[in-house]
Amino acid sequence: MLYRISHPNGAPQSYSEHKVDNRATTCRSWPRGPWIYSRDSFGATQGGSSGSPVLNGEGATGLSWASSPGAVTPDTVTVVNLTSTAECTGRGGRWTANVDIGISPALTSATVSGNWDDSAKGSGSCITDFEGNCRVSKKNLKSGGIATFTVTNIDYPEHTFVLSGPDDSQEVTYPVCQ
């Protein structure tokens, strides 16, 4: 919980309490970066309150997003889960390869990118949801074979992607299509 007394532009002092929400969407014009995102639980703040001091439950000030209670923001990010599905999509045995990706920590709006190989060629990317998951797909593949997707980068402000080795690739096997 965060506690704040604000006094914007000469307005009367206002007391408010806020619960940190590391899954909240970001301000439209700002990346998440070092900002604290919270939801009002008592009272509210007015426009112009951004410079007001914030205290945590122990009375500490000078908080940043990385040290906010409940926020998980190590400076590295890794792939922790890769699963695949294949689906028939049309005549002639055409199919789609899907790879579901999970990252840790569970960062919202991280861009996961990589390359397709084997029966599929090219690159692909997806944007993670609030649980750190996303899906990359390769459509209209010819019948037979396999498609392999390898994660090559995860882009998120102030984080560095760390390869986990062979766990960063996922093979998708051609489904039996009529």
Phi and psi in degrees as GROMACS dihedral restraints (atoms count N, CA, C in turn):
[ dihedral_restraints ]
;  ai    aj    ak    al  type     phi  dphi    fc
    3     4     5     6     1  -116.7    20    10
    4     5     6     7     1   146.5    20    10
    6     7     8     9     1  -125.7    20    10
    7     8     9    10     1   140.5    20    10
    9    10    11    12     1  -147.3    20    10
   10    11    12    13     1   140.2    20    10
   12    13    14    15     1  -117.0    20    10
   13    14    15    16     1   119.3    20    10
   15    16    17    18     1  -115.0    20    10
   16    17    18    19     1   155.0    20    10
   18    19    20    21     1  -148.3    20    10
   19    20    21    22     1    61.8    20    10
   21    22    23    24     1   -74.0    20    10
   22    23    24    25     1   133.8    20    10
   24    25    26    27     1    47.4    20    10
   25    26    27    28     1    41.2    20    10
   27    28    29    30     1    78.0    20    10
   28    29    30    31     1     5.3    20    10
   30    31    32    33     1   -69.8    20    10
   31    32    33    34     1   161.7    20    10
   33    34    35    36     1   -59.5    20    10
   34    35    36    37     1   151.3    20    10
   36    37    38    39     1   -62.4    20    10
   37    38    39    40     1   141.6    20    10
   39    40    41    42     1  -128.0    20    10
   40    41    42    43     1   134.3    20    10
   42    43    44    45     1  -100.7    20    10
   43    44    45    46     1   139.1    20    10
   45    46    47    48     1  -148.1    20    10
   46    47    48    49     1   155.7    20    10
   48    49    50    51     1  -122.5    20    10
   49    50    51    52     1   144.1    20    10
   51    52    53    54     1  -139.3    20    10
   52    53    54    55     1   139.3    20    10
   54    55    56    57     1   -97.9    20    10
   55    56    57    58     1   125.4    20    10
   57    58    59    60     1   -64.5    20    10
   58    59    60    61     1   135.7    20    10
   60    61    62    63     1  -130.9    20    10
   61    62    63    64     1    95.3    20    10
   63    64    65    66     1   -76.1    20    10
   64    65    66    67     1     2.9    20    10
   66    67    68    69     1  -106.4    20    10
   67    68    69    70     1    -0.1    20    10
   69    70    71    72     1   -64.6    20    10
   70    71    72    73     1   148.3    20    10
   72    73    74    75     1   -68.9    20    10
   73    74    75    76     1   154.0    20    10
   75    76    77    78     1   -83.9    20    10
   76    77    78    79     1   163.1    20    10
   78    79    80    81     1   -60.0    20    10
   79    80    81    82     1   146.4    20    10
   81    82    83    84     1   -54.5    20    10
   82    83    84    85     1   -38.8    20    10
   84    85    86    87     1  -103.4    20    10
   85    86    87    88     1     7.1    20    10
   87    88    89    90     1  -126.0    20    10
   88    89    90    91     1   137.5    20    10
   90    91    92    93     1   -73.0    20    10
   91    92    93    94     1   164.0    20    10
   93    94    95    96     1   -59.1    20    10
   94    95    96    97     1   -50.8    20    10
   96    97    98    99     1    42.9    20    10
   97    98    99   100     1  -137.3    20    10
   99   100   101   102     1   -88.4    20    10
  100   101   102   103     1    11.9    20    10
  102   103   104   105     1   -81.4    20    10
  103   104   105   106     1   147.9    20    10
  105   106   107   108     1   -92.5    20    10
  106   107   108   109     1   130.5    20    10
  108   109   110   111     1  -113.3    20    10
  109   110   111   112     1   128.6    20    10
  111   112   113   114     1  -143.7    20    10
  112   113   114   115     1   165.7    20    10
  114   115   116   117     1  -115.7    20    10
  115   116   117   118     1   137.3    20    10
  117   118   119   120     1   -63.8    20    10
  118   119   120   121     1   133.4    20    10
  120   121   122   123     1  -115.8    20    10
  121   122   123   124     1   -21.1    20    10
  123   124   125   126     1  -152.8    20    10
  124   125   126   127     1   132.3    20    10
  126   127   128   129     1    70.7    20    10
  127   128   129   130     1  -162.8    20    10
  129   130   131   132     1  -165.2    20    10
  130   131   132   133     1   167.3    20    10
  132   133   134   135     1  -109.8    20    10
  133   134   135   136     1   155.8    20    10
  135   136   137   138     1  -101.6    20    10
  136   137   138   139     1   162.2    20    10
  138   139   140   141     1   -56.2    20    10
  139   140   141   142     1   141.7    20    10
  141   142   143   144     1    90.8    20    10
  142   143   144   145     1     5.7    20    10
  144   145   146   147     1   -89.3    20    10
  145   146   147   148     1     0.0    20    10
  147   148   149   150     1   -56.0    20    10
  148   149   150   151     1   -29.7    20    10
  150   151   152   153     1   -89.8    20    10
  151   152   153   154     1     1.0    20    10
  153   154   155   156     1   -68.7    20    10
  154   155   156   157     1   142.4    20    10
  156   157   158   159     1   -64.4    20    10
  157   158   159   160     1   147.7    20    10
  159   160   161   162     1  -123.8    20    10
  160   161   162   163     1   134.8    20    10
  162   163   164   165     1  -116.6    20    10
  163   164   165   166     1   144.8    20    10
  165   166   167   168     1   -93.9    20    10
  166   167   168   169     1  -174.3    20    10
  168   169   170   171     1   -62.7    20    10
  169   170   171   172     1   -23.0    20    10
  171   172   173   174     1   -92.9    20    10
  172   173   174   175     1     1.2    20    10
  174   175   176   177     1    85.9    20    10
  175   176   177   178     1     8.1    20    10
  177   178   179   180     1   -75.5    20    10
  178   179   180   181     1   142.5    20    10
  180   181   182   183     1  -112.6    20    10
  181   182   183   184     1  -177.4    20    10
  183   184   185   186     1    69.8    20    10
  184   185   186   187     1    30.8    20    10
  186   187   188   189     1   -69.0    20    10
  187   188   189   190     1   147.7    20    10
  189   190   191   192     1  -121.6    20    10
  190   191   192   193     1   168.9    20    10
  192   193   194   195     1   -56.8    20    10
  193   194   195   196     1   -37.9    20    10
  195   196   197   198     1   -66.9    20    10
  196   197   198   199     1   -23.3    20    10
  198   199   200   201     1  -108.7    20    10
  199   200   201   202     1     8.5    20    10
  201   202   203   204     1   -69.1    20    10
  202   203   204   205     1   142.4    20    10
  204   205   206   207     1   -57.3    20    10
  205   206   207   208     1   131.6    20    10
  207   208   209   210     1    86.8    20    10
  208   209   210   211     1   -11.4    20    10
  210   211   212   213     1   -87.5    20    10
  211   212   213   214     1   134.4    20    10
  213   214   215   216     1  -113.4    20    10
  214   215   216   217     1   110.8    20    10
  216   217   218   219     1  -142.8    20    10
  217   218   219   220     1    62.7    20    10
  219   220   221   222     1   -65.5    20    10
  220   221   222   223     1   165.8    20    10
  222   223   224   225     1   -87.8    20    10
  223   224   225   226     1     5.6    20    10
  225   226   227   228     1  -123.1    20    10
  226   227   228   229     1   155.5    20    10
  228   229   230   231     1  -138.8    20    10
  229   230   231   232     1   138.2    20    10
  231   232   233   234     1  -133.6    20    10
  232   233   234   235     1   162.4    20    10
  234   235   236   237     1   -80.8    20    10
  235   236   237   238     1   128.9    20    10
  237   238   239   240     1  -116.8    20    10
  238   239   240   241     1   -13.4    20    10
  240   241   242   243     1  -154.4    20    10
  241   242   243   244     1   130.4    20    10
  243   244   245   246     1  -134.1    20    10
  244   245   246   247     1   125.6    20    10
  246   247   248   249     1  -134.3    20    10
  247   248   249   250     1   158.8    20    10
  249   250   251   252     1  -133.5    20    10
  250   251   252   253     1   153.8    20    10
  252   253   254   255     1  -139.4    20    10
  253   254   255   256     1   155.7    20    10
  255   256   257   258     1  -132.2    20    10
  256   257   258   259     1   142.2    20    10
  258   259   260   261     1  -138.8    20    10
  259   260   261   262     1   140.6    20    10
  261   262   263   264     1   -72.4    20    10
  262   263   264   265     1   138.3    20    10
  264   265   266   267     1  -126.3    20    10
  265   266   267   268     1    -4.2    20    10
  267   268   269   270     1   175.8    20    10
  268   269   270   271     1  -168.5    20    10
  270   271   272   273     1   -67.9    20    10
  271   272   273   274     1   159.0    20    10
  273   274   275   276     1    72.8    20    10
  274   275   276   277     1    18.6    20    10
  276   277   278   279     1    75.7    20    10
  277   278   279   280     1    14.2    20    10
  279   280   281   282     1   -62.5    20    10
  280   281   282   283     1   148.1    20    10
  282   283   284   285     1  -149.3    20    10
  283   284   285   286     1   166.1    20    10
  285   286   287   288     1  -120.2    20    10
  286   287   288   289     1   133.6    20    10
  288   289   290   291     1  -101.2    20    10
  289   290   291   292     1   130.0    20    10
  291   292   293   294     1  -120.2    20    10
  292   293   294   295     1   136.2    20    10
  294   295   296   297     1  -126.4    20    10
  295   296   297   298     1   120.6    20    10
  297   298   299   300     1   -92.8    20    10
  298   299   300   301     1   130.6    20    10
  300   301   302   303     1  -120.3    20    10
  301   302   303   304     1   135.0    20    10
  303   304   305   306     1  -121.6    20    10
  304   305   306   307     1   136.6    20    10
  306   307   308   309     1  -119.5    20    10
  307   308   309   310     1   160.1    20    10
  309   310   311   312     1  -133.5    20    10
  310   311   312   313     1   131.1    20    10
  312   313   314   315     1   -68.2    20    10
  313   314   315   316     1   164.5    20    10
  315   316   317   318     1   -75.8    20    10
  316   317   318   319     1    87.5    20    10
  318   319   320   321     1   -93.3    20    10
  319   320   321   322     1   135.6    20    10
  321   322   323   324     1   -84.1    20    10
  322   323   324   325     1   136.5    20    10
  324   325   326   327     1    68.4    20    10
  325   326   327   328     1    27.2    20    10
  327   328   329   330     1   -80.6    20    10
  328   329   330   331     1   143.4    20    10
  330   331   332   333     1   -96.2    20    10
  331   332   333   334     1   117.2    20    10
  333   334   335   336     1  -101.3    20    10
  334   335   336   337     1   125.9    20    10
  336   337   338   339     1  -131.0    20    10
  337   338   339   340     1   158.5    20    10
  339   340   341   342     1  -173.0    20    10
  340   341   342   343     1  -169.5    20    10
  342   343   344   345     1  -125.9    20    10
  343   344   345   346     1   145.2    20    10
  345   346   347   348     1   -93.3    20    10
  346   347   348   349     1   148.5    20    10
  348   349   350   351     1  -143.5    20    10
  349   350   351   352     1   178.8    20    10
  351   352   353   354     1    67.5    20    10
  352   353   354   355     1  -121.6    20    10
  354   355   356   357     1   -69.8    20    10
  355   356   357   358     1   -21.6    20    10
  357   358   359   360     1  -107.3    20    10
  358   359   360   361     1   141.7    20    10
  360   361   362   363     1  -126.9    20    10
  361   362   363   364     1   153.7    20    10
  363   364   365   366     1   110.8    20    10
  364   365   366   367     1  -168.7    20    10
  366   367   368   369     1  -115.2    20    10
  367   368   369   370     1   169.2    20    10
  369   370   371   372     1  -156.1    20    10
  370   371   372   373     1   159.1    20    10
  372   373   374   375     1  -154.8    20    10
  373   374   375   376     1   162.3    20    10
  375   376   377   378     1  -152.2    20    10
  376   377   378   379     1   162.9    20    10
  378   379   380   381     1  -110.9    20    10
  379   380   381   382     1   129.2    20    10
  381   382   383   384     1   -71.9    20    10
  382   383   384   385     1   149.1    20    10
  384   385   386   387     1   -86.8    20    10
  385   386   387   388     1  -170.9    20    10
  387   388   389   390     1   -67.1    20    10
  388   389   390   391     1   -14.4    20    10
  390   391   392   393     1   -97.8    20    10
  391   392   393   394     1     3.6    20    10
  393   394   395   396     1    80.4    20    10
  394   395   396   397     1    23.9    20    10
  396   397   398   399     1  -117.4    20    10
  397   398   399   400     1   148.8    20    10
  399   400   401   402     1  -156.6    20    10
  400   401   402   403     1   170.6    20    10
  402   403   404   405     1  -128.4    20    10
  403   404   405   406     1   135.3    20    10
  405   406   407   408     1  -116.2    20    10
  406   407   408   409     1   139.3    20    10
  408   409   410   411     1  -131.8    20    10
  409   410   411   412     1   150.8    20    10
  411   412   413   414     1  -125.2    20    10
  412   413   414   415     1   117.7    20    10
  414   415   416   417     1  -101.4    20    10
  415   416   417   418     1   163.6    20    10
  417   418   419   420     1    59.7    20    10
  418   419   420   421     1    40.8    20    10
  420   421   422   423     1   -78.7    20    10
  421   422   423   424     1   146.6    20    10
  423   424   425   426     1   -70.7    20    10
  424   425   426   427     1   155.8    20    10
  426   427   428   429     1   -61.8    20    10
  427   428   429   430     1   149.3    20    10
  429   430   431   432     1    85.0    20    10
  430   431   432   433     1   168.7    20    10
  432   433   434   435     1    81.1    20    10
  433   434   435   436     1  -168.8    20    10
  435   436   437   438     1  -133.4    20    10
  436   437   438   439     1   161.8    20    10
  438   439   440   441     1  -128.9    20    10
  439   440   441   442     1   133.9    20    10
  441   442   443   444     1  -120.5    20    10
  442   443   444   445     1   129.0    20    10
  444   445   446   447     1  -110.2    20    10
  445   446   447   448     1   129.6    20    10
  447   448   449   450     1  -118.3    20    10
  448   449   450   451     1   124.3    20    10
  450   451   452   453     1   -72.1    20    10
  451   452   453   454     1   126.9    20    10
  453   454   455   456     1  -111.9    20    10
  454   455   456   457     1   -17.9    20    10
  456   457   458   459     1  -162.0    20    10
  457   458   459   460     1   149.2    20    10
  459   460   461   462     1  -127.3    20    10
  460   461   462   463     1   119.1    20    10
  462   463   464   465     1  -105.5    20    10
  463   464   465   466     1   121.5    20    10
  465   466   467   468     1  -156.2    20    10
  466   467   468   469     1   136.3    20    10
  468   469   470   471     1   -53.7    20    10
  469   470   471   472     1   135.4    20    10
  471   472   473   474     1    63.5    20    10
  472   473   474   475     1    22.1    20    10
  474   475   476   477     1  -125.7    20    10
  475   476   477   478     1   151.0    20    10
  477   478   479   480     1  -118.8    20    10
  478   479   480   481     1   130.5    20    10
  480   481   482   483     1   -75.8    20    10
  481   482   483   484     1   129.5    20    10
  483   484   485   486     1  -115.4    20    10
  484   485   486   487     1   120.5    20    10
  486   487   488   489     1   -63.5    20    10
  487   488   489   490     1   138.3    20    10
  489   490   491   492     1  -100.5    20    10
  490   491   492   493     1     5.4    20    10
  492   493   494   495     1    93.8    20    10
  493   494   495   496     1  -140.2    20    10
  495   496   497   498     1   -64.0    20    10
  496   497   498   499     1   -16.5    20    10
  498   499   500   501     1   -72.4    20    10
  499   500   501   502     1    -3.7    20    10
  501   502   503   504     1   -89.8    20    10
  502   503   504   505     1     3.5    20    10
  504   505   506   507     1  -120.5    20    10
  505   506   507   508     1   148.0    20    10
  507   508   509   510     1  -138.4    20    10
  508   509   510   511     1   129.0    20    10
  510   511   512   513     1   -95.1    20    10
  511   512   513   514     1   138.1    20    10
  513   514   515   516     1  -118.6    20    10
  514   515   516   517     1   125.9    20    10
  516   517   518   519     1   -95.5    20    10
  517   518   519   520     1   138.7    20    10
  519   520   521   522     1   -55.1    20    10
  520   521   522   523     1   130.8    20    10
  522   523   524   525     1   -80.6    20    10
  523   524   525   526     1   160.8    20    10
  525   526   527   528     1   -80.2    20    10
  526   527   528   529     1   109.6    20    10
  528   529   530   531     1  -111.3    20    10
  529   530   531   532     1   146.2    20    10
